[in-house]
């Protein structure tokens, strides 16, 4: 496949170049390329536009075929249609939320990414974005850059993060909804978890886990519509007195339908005693 668009790295003057480069540095499974208004988003084998996922239909069926095959290959059994769709949605929503939260976390810049401005190549772990508008604070050196929109303070910028995530995910959730067998609250519960756990995990990789947790709690302090709940971190105590951090997911990934004995450590089905045992074993 010819990839002239991908070969052209975003200019160093891009307000998001440094943040996306840092994201890939600590998490090499995800590469991000910026395009301009004069450059089309990449197309070809494996690439899918976010707008096509939102529309459903053939593009979404092709996208989910990857999850269907992976479940059968790795677990030796077919997944239910809603399980396949849940896996596929998670594998898209988790990285796309990072496109918004990581520039905010690192540089206090919040890109607007409508579904028409994002393409995904899951096999290569690549995302392509076209950023034409972003929010920042008054003292940001990028405040005079094309597309910049200055907001008054940190709380206003957090509102921009929530709005940018909701703007992108709302049509995508609607595209997946017929296959998910879940209502709006459950779908936005998934969105809540993707925002929180993505930022939490990347904060750990960046060596700033405590700050990432604090930022996530300030970003999602409670049930701010359309999000289902707050970040909700809580502490448990290990047998040696050490403090362990956990949270209760707002949604279920449905992995238990494939491995009933192997729930996520943040799953509401996992009791605190088991969480302590499993997290202590990893230390």
C-alpha positions in Angstrom: 0.0 0.0 0.0 1.3 3.4 -0.9 1.5 5.6 2.2 2.6 9.1 1.1 0.4 10.7 3.7 1.8 8.7 6.6 5.4 9.2 5.4 5.0 12.9 5.9 5.3 13.5 9.6 3.5 16.4 11.1 5.5 19.6 11.2 7.4 20.4 14.4 5.3 23.6 14.7 2.1 21.5 15.2 0.7 22.1 18.7 0.2 18.4 19.0 3.3 16.9 17.4 5.2 16.7 20.7 2.3 15.2 22.7 1.7 12.5 20.1 5.4 11.7 19.7 5.6 11.2 23.5 2.5 9.0 23.4 4.1 6.7 20.9 7.4 6.8 22.7 5.9 5.3 25.9 3.2 3.3 24.1 4.7 2.1 20.8 1.6 0.1 19.9 -0.1 3.4 18.9 1.3 5.7 16.3 -0.4 9.0 15.4 0.0 11.0 12.2 -1.4 14.4 11.6 -2.7 15.5 8.2 -3.7 18.9 7.0 -6.8 20.2 5.4 -5.0 19.8 2.0 -4.2 16.1 2.7 -6.8 13.4 2.7 -6.9 10.9 5.6 -5.2 7.6 4.5 -7.2 4.9 2.8 -6.5 1.4 1.7 -6.4 -2.1 3.2 -7.1 -2.0 7.0 -7.9 1.7 7.2 -11.4 2.7 8.4 -12.8 6.2 8.9 -14.4 6.9 12.2 -17.3 8.3 10.2 -17.7 4.9 8.5 -17.9 3.2 11.9 -20.5 5.7 13.0 -22.6 5.0 9.9 -22.6 1.2 10.6 -23.1 -1.0 7.6 -20.4 -2.8 5.7 -17.4 -0.8 7.2 -18.4 -1.7 10.7 -19.1 -5.4 9.7 -15.6 -5.6 8.3 -14.1 -3.9 11.3 -15.8 -6.4 13.7 -14.8 -9.4 11.6 -11.3 -8.9 13.0 -12.7 -9.3 16.6 -14.8 -12.3 15.6 -11.8 -14.1 14.2 -9.6 -13.1 17.2 -12.1 -14.4 19.7 -12.5 -17.7 17.9 -8.7 -18.1 17.5 -7.7 -17.2 21.0 -10.5 -18.7 23.0 -11.6 -21.6 20.9 -15.2 -20.6 20.8 -17.3 -18.1 18.9 -18.2 -14.9 20.7 -21.8 -13.7 21.0 -22.5 -10.8 18.6 -22.7 -8.3 21.4 -19.5 -9.5 22.9 -17.7 -9.1 19.5 -19.1 -5.6 19.2 -18.1 -4.8 22.8 -14.5 -5.9 22.1 -14.4 -3.9 18.8 -15.8 -0.8 20.4 -13.2 -1.0 23.3 -10.4 -1.4 20.9 -11.4 1.7 19.0 -12.6 3.9 21.8 -9.6 3.4 24.2 -6.9 4.8 21.8 -9.2 7.5 20.3 -9.8 8.9 23.8 -6.0 9.2 24.2 -5.9 11.4 21.2 -7.7 14.0 23.3 -6.7 13.3 26.8 -2.9 13.0 26.4 -2.3 16.4 24.7 -4.5 17.9 27.5 -2.5 16.0 30.2 0.9 16.9 28.8 0.4 20.4 27.3 -3.1 21.6 28.2 -4.3 21.5 24.6 -7.6 19.9 23.7 -8.1 19.0 20.0 -11.5 18.8 18.4 -11.8 15.6 16.5 -15.2 15.0 14.9 -15.6 11.6 13.3 -14.8 13.0 9.9 -11.3 13.8 11.1 -10.0 10.4 12.3 -9.0 7.2 10.6 -7.8 4.0 12.2 -5.6 1.1 11.1 -5.8 -1.4 13.9 -3.4 -4.0 12.5 -0.6 -1.5 12.3 -1.7 0.4 15.5 -2.0 3.6 13.6 -4.3 6.6 13.8 -4.5 9.5 11.5 -6.0 12.8 12.6 -6.8 16.2 11.1 -7.0 18.9 13.7 -8.5 22.1 12.6 -9.6 23.5 16.0 -8.3 23.2 19.6 -8.8 24.8 23.0 -6.0 26.0 25.2 -5.3 28.4 28.1 -4.5 32.1 27.8 -0.8 31.6 28.6 -0.2 28.8 26.1 2.4 29.7 23.5 0.1 28.0 20.9 -2.7 30.4 21.7 -2.0 32.4 18.5 -1.8 29.3 16.3 -4.4 28.7 13.6 -7.5 27.1 15.0 -6.7 27.9 18.6 -9.6 28.9 20.9 -8.6 30.3 24.2 -10.7 29.4 27.3 -10.6 31.1 30.6 -9.2 28.5 33.1 -8.5 24.9 33.9 -12.2 24.0 34.6 -13.2 25.4 31.3 -10.5 23.3 29.6 -11.7 20.2 31.4 -15.2 20.9 30.0 -13.5 21.1 26.5 -12.0 17.6 27.1 -15.4 16.2 28.0 -17.1 17.9 25.1 -14.4 16.8 22.6 -14.7 13.1 23.7 -18.5 13.2 23.7 -18.5 14.9 20.2 -16.4 12.1 18.8 -17.9 9.1 20.6 -21.6 9.9 20.4 -22.0 9.0 16.7 -19.6 6.0 17.1 -21.7 4.7 20.0 -24.8 5.0 17.9 -23.2 3.1 15.1 -22.3 0.2 17.4 -25.5 0.3 19.4 -27.6 -2.1 17.3 -25.0 -4.8 17.8 -24.4 -4.1 21.5 -27.7 -4.9 23.1 -27.0 -2.1 25.6 -28.8 1.1 26.4 -27.3 4.6 26.2 -26.2 4.6 29.9 -24.3 1.4 29.5 -22.6 2.7 26.3 -21.6 5.9 28.0 -20.4 3.8 30.9 -17.9 2.3 28.4 -16.9 5.8 27.4 -16.3 6.7 31.0 -14.1 3.7 31.5 -12.1 4.3 28.3 -11.3 7.9 29.3 -10.4 7.0 32.9 -8.4 3.9 32.4 -6.6 5.1 29.3 -5.4 8.2 31.2 -4.6 6.1 34.2 -2.5 3.6 32.2 -0.7 6.2 30.2 0.0 8.2 33.3 1.8 5.1 34.7 3.8 4.7 31.5 4.8 8.4 31.6 5.9 8.0 35.3 3.1 10.3 36.4 0.5 7.9 37.7 -0.6 9.9 40.8 -1.0 13.1 38.7 -2.9 11.2 36.0 -5.3 9.8 38.6 -5.8 13.3 40.1 -6.5 14.8 36.7 -8.9 12.0 35.8 -10.9 12.6 39.1 -11.0 16.4 38.3 -12.1 15.6 34.8 -14.8 13.2 35.9 -15.7 14.1 39.5 -19.1 12.5 39.2 -21.9 11.7 36.8 -21.5 14.6 34.3 -23.7 13.8 31.4 -23.3 12.0 29.1 -20.7 10.2 31.2 -22.1 7.6 33.5 -20.0 8.2 36.7 -16.9 9.7 38.0 -13.4 8.3 37.7 -14.0 6.7 41.0 -10.6 5.6 42.2 -10.4 4.1 45.7 -7.8 2.5 47.9 -7.4 -0.9 49.3 -4.9 -2.1 51.9 -2.6 -5.0 51.2 -1.7 -7.5 54.0 1.7 -5.7 54.5 -0.1 -2.4 54.9 0.7 -1.1 51.4 -1.9 1.0 49.7 -3.4 -0.4 46.4 -5.4 1.6 44.0 -8.5 0.3 42.2 -11.8 1.5 40.8 -15.1 -0.1 39.8 -15.8 0.0 36.1 -19.0 1.7 35.0 -19.4 -1.0 32.3 -18.7 -4.6 31.7 -16.3 -5.7 29.0 -18.1 -9.1 28.8 -14.9 -11.0 29.0 -16.5 -13.3 31.5 -18.6 -14.8 28.7 -15.4 -16.3 27.3 -13.5 -16.9 30.5 -15.9 -16.9 33.5 -13.1 -17.5 36.0 -11.0 -14.6 34.7 -12.6 -11.2 35.5 -10.9 -7.9 35.2 -9.4 -6.6 38.4 -11.6 -3.5 38.2 -14.8 -5.4 37.4 -17.6 -5.0 39.9 -17.9 -8.8 39.8 -14.4 -9.0 41.4 -14.5 -8.7 45.2 -12.0 -6.6 47.1 -10.3 -9.6 48.7 -9.6 -11.1 45.2 -8.4 -7.7 44.0 -6.0 -7.4 46.9 -4.7 -11.0 46.3 -4.2 -10.4 42.5 -2.6 -7.0 42.8 -0.3 -8.1 45.6 0.9 -11.0 43.5 1.9 -8.6 40.8 4.1 -6.4 43.0 
